[in-house]
Amino acid sequence: MALLLKGGMKSKNHQCLITYFYKKYPNYEFETNLISQLNYLRNRLNYYGEQIDPAFYEKNKEEVIKLIKLLIQIVEP
């Protein structure tokens, strides 16, 4: 949500945030897809109590770390 606030906008859902991220940074399509996957898994966990397969984390661990660093870089002034 910090990304939207930095752009002078607000949203009440993550779909708008993901779309905003992709529209603003179209070169980060892979990262957008990863964010979308993480959002899907979070929703499955929160709303349906489904377990997240640890293999997903192991497979994507390095990419998630890169994504976090990228987002911090984008949001910081």
C-alpha positions in Angstrom: 0.0 0.0 0.0 3.0 2.3 0.5 3.5 2.3 -3.3 0.0 3.6 -3.8 0.3 6.2 -1.1 3.6 7.3 -2.7 1.7 7.8 -5.9 -1.0 9.8 -4.1 -3.7 7.0 -4.3 -5.4 4.7 -1.9 -7.0 1.3 -2.4 -8.9 -1.2 -0.2 -7.8 -4.3 -2.0 -4.6 -5.9 -3.2 -5.8 -6.5 -6.8 -5.7 -2.7 -7.4 -2.3 -2.6 -5.9 -1.0 -5.4 -8.1 -2.5 -3.8 -11.2 -1.1 -0.4 -10.3 2.4 -2.0 -9.8 2.2 -3.7 -13.3 0.9 -0.5 -15.1 3.6 1.6 -13.4 6.4 -0.9 -13.9 5.6 -3.0 -16.9 9.2 -4.3 -17.1 8.6 -6.2 -13.9 6.1 -8.7 -15.3 7.8 -11.6 -13.6 7.7 -9.8 -10.3 4.0 -8.9 -10.8 3.2 -12.5 -11.4 5.0 -13.5 -8.3 3.2 -10.9 -6.2 -0.1 -12.2 -7.7 0.8 -15.8 -6.7 1.8 -14.7 -3.2 -1.5 -12.8 -2.9 -3.4 -15.9 -4.0 -1.7 -18.1 -1.5 -2.3 -15.6 1.3 -6.0 -15.5 0.5 -6.2 -19.3 0.5 -4.5 -19.4 3.8 -6.5 -16.6 5.4 -9.9 -17.4 4.1 -9.9 -21.2 3.7 -7.2 -22.3 6.1 -5.3 -24.1 3.4 -1.7 -25.0 4.0 1.0 -23.5 1.7 3.2 -26.1 0.3 6.8 -25.5 1.6 8.1 -26.5 -1.8 6.6 -23.2 -3.2 8.8 -21.3 -0.7 11.9 -23.4 -1.4 11.4 -23.0 -5.2 10.8 -19.2 -5.0 12.9 -18.2 -2.0 15.6 -16.3 -3.9 13.0 -14.5 -6.1 10.9 -13.5 -3.1 14.0 -12.0 -1.4 14.8 -10.1 -4.7 11.2 -8.9 -4.8 11.3 -7.6 -1.3 14.6 -5.7 -2.0 13.1 -4.3 -5.2 9.9 -3.1 -3.5 11.9 -1.4 -0.7 14.0 0.3 -3.4 10.9 1.5 -5.2 9.1 2.8 -2.1 12.1 4.6 -0.5 12.6 8.2 -1.4 
